[in-house]
Amino acid sequence: MPYTTVNSLLKQTHPDLSAAEAHGIATGMLCVNRQTTPAYWLDALLEPTASPSDAEPLLVRLFEETRRLLASDSFEFALLLPDDEQPLPERLLALKDWCHGFLFGTGCGQPNTALSHDTQSILRDVAEFTKLDTAAEGEEDESAFVEITEYLKSSVLLLREELGDDSGRALH
């Protein structure tokens, strides 16, 4: 699902929420509890008093697509970020948003196990990525961005295996 489509629709009704942050929240929730429902995610994203918006059907599709990709053995999961053609500062800002969302989502997902050293280390790294300098430019910074996104993709799959709970109750 294209970042610009999701982001534009979200900004119309929820100007403080980016597509990257919304995707990060969904990913974090699904890593911790595979039974999380789209309704639980939407409640975390949207104002509780907000009336349904045109964005909700698209968001539900995004959530279910994220669930499918996380469960797939084909390693197709990717962070929802702006295309490579966008300026690096814009992509870095979205990456920071994604990391904020992911940390929030893992907290909302209610992990019920003690965290291993590796999991704690990954979550610390994600927290550090929320502090990235968005004024970056040049090939070296571009390479670092790619390395970070690849690290996050593989880390998400590792966290899902360690934290994921198939037998837990669905979060509504």
C-alpha positions in Angstrom: 0.0 0.0 0.0 1.6 3.3 -1.0 2.8 5.6 1.8 1.5 8.7 0.1 -2.0 7.3 -0.2 -2.3 6.3 3.4 -0.6 9.5 4.6 -2.8 11.8 2.6 -6.0 10.2 3.7 -4.9 10.2 7.4 -3.8 13.9 7.3 -7.3 14.9 6.1 -8.9 13.7 9.4 -5.9 13.2 11.7 -3.3 15.9 10.9 -1.0 14.9 13.8 -0.7 11.2 12.7 1.6 10.0 9.9 1.2 6.8 8.0 4.6 5.7 9.3 3.5 6.2 12.9 0.2 4.4 12.3 2.1 1.5 10.7 4.6 1.4 13.5 1.8 1.1 16.1 0.1 -1.7 14.1 3.5 -3.6 13.8 4.3 -3.2 17.5 0.9 -4.5 18.5 1.0 -7.4 16.2 4.5 -8.4 17.3 3.3 -8.7 20.9 -0.1 -10.1 20.3 -0.9 -11.7 16.9 -4.6 -11.7 17.9 -4.9 -7.9 18.1 -7.9 -6.7 16.2 -8.1 -3.8 13.8 -10.7 -2.2 16.1 -8.2 -2.2 19.0 -5.6 -0.6 16.8 -8.0 2.0 15.5 -9.0 2.9 19.0 -5.3 3.5 19.9 -4.9 5.7 16.7 -8.0 7.8 16.6 -9.7 10.0 19.0 -12.2 8.0 21.0 -14.9 10.5 20.3 -14.1 10.9 16.6 -16.8 9.8 14.2 -15.8 7.2 11.6 -13.8 8.6 8.8 -13.1 7.7 5.1 -9.7 6.5 6.2 -10.9 3.6 8.3 -11.5 1.0 5.6 -8.0 1.8 4.1 -6.5 1.6 7.6 -8.2 -1.8 8.3 -6.7 -3.1 5.0 -3.3 -1.7 6.0 -3.6 -3.5 9.4 -4.6 -6.8 7.9 -1.9 -6.6 5.2 0.7 -5.9 8.0 -0.6 -9.0 9.9 -0.3 -11.1 6.7 3.3 -9.9 5.9 4.5 -10.4 9.5 3.2 -14.0 9.4 4.6 -14.8 6.0 7.6 -17.0 5.5 8.6 -15.0 2.5 10.1 -12.1 4.4 8.1 -9.5 2.4 7.5 -7.3 5.5 8.6 -3.7 5.0 8.2 -0.5 7.0 5.6 1.9 5.6 7.8 4.9 4.7 8.0 7.4 1.8 9.5 6.2 -1.4 13.2 6.5 -2.1 12.6 9.4 -4.5 11.5 11.6 -1.5 14.2 13.7 0.2 16.2 12.0 2.8 15.0 14.3 5.6 11.4 13.5 4.9 12.2 9.8 5.0 14.1 10.2 8.2 11.2 12.0 9.9 8.9 9.2 8.8 11.4 6.6 10.2 11.4 8.4 13.5 7.6 8.4 13.5 7.6 4.7 12.7 9.9 4.0 15.6 7.8 6.1 18.0 4.7 4.2 16.8 6.4 0.8 17.2 7.4 1.5 20.8 3.9 2.7 21.6 2.4 -0.4 19.8 4.6 -2.8 21.7 3.5 -1.2 25.0 -0.2 -1.3 24.0 0.1 -4.9 23.0 0.6 -5.9 26.6 3.6 -8.3 26.5 3.2 -11.0 29.1 6.7 -12.3 29.2 10.0 -11.1 30.6 12.1 -9.6 27.9 15.3 -11.3 26.9 18.6 -9.3 26.7 18.3 -9.3 22.8 14.8 -8.0 22.9 15.7 -5.3 25.4 18.7 -4.3 23.2 16.5 -4.1 20.1 13.9 -1.9 21.8 16.7 0.3 23.1 18.0 0.6 19.5 14.5 1.6 18.3 14.3 4.2 21.0 17.6 5.6 19.9 16.3 5.8 16.3 13.6 8.2 17.5 16.5 10.7 18.0 17.9 10.6 14.5 19.0 13.9 12.9 16.6 14.6 10.1 19.0 17.2 8.6 21.0 14.4 7.0 22.0 14.3 3.3 24.5 12.7 1.1 25.5 9.1 0.2 26.8 8.2 3.6 23.6 9.2 5.3 21.6 7.5 2.6 23.5 4.3 3.3 22.9 4.6 7.0 19.2 5.1 6.4 19.1 1.9 4.4 21.0 0.0 7.0 18.7 1.2 9.8 15.6 0.2 7.8 17.0 -3.3 7.1 18.0 -3.7 10.7 14.4 -2.7 11.8 12.8 -5.2 9.3 14.8 -8.1 10.6 14.5 -7.0 14.2 10.7 -6.8 13.9 10.5 -10.4 12.7 12.8 -11.5 15.6 10.7 -9.7 18.1 7.5 -11.2 16.7 8.9 -14.7 17.2 10.0 -13.9 20.8 7.1 -11.8 22.0 4.3 -13.0 19.7 1.5 -14.8 21.5 -0.9 -16.9 19.3 -2.7 -18.3 22.3 -3.5 -15.0 24.0 -6.8 -13.3 24.0 -7.6 -10.9 21.2 -7.2 -7.3 22.1 -10.4 -5.5 21.0 
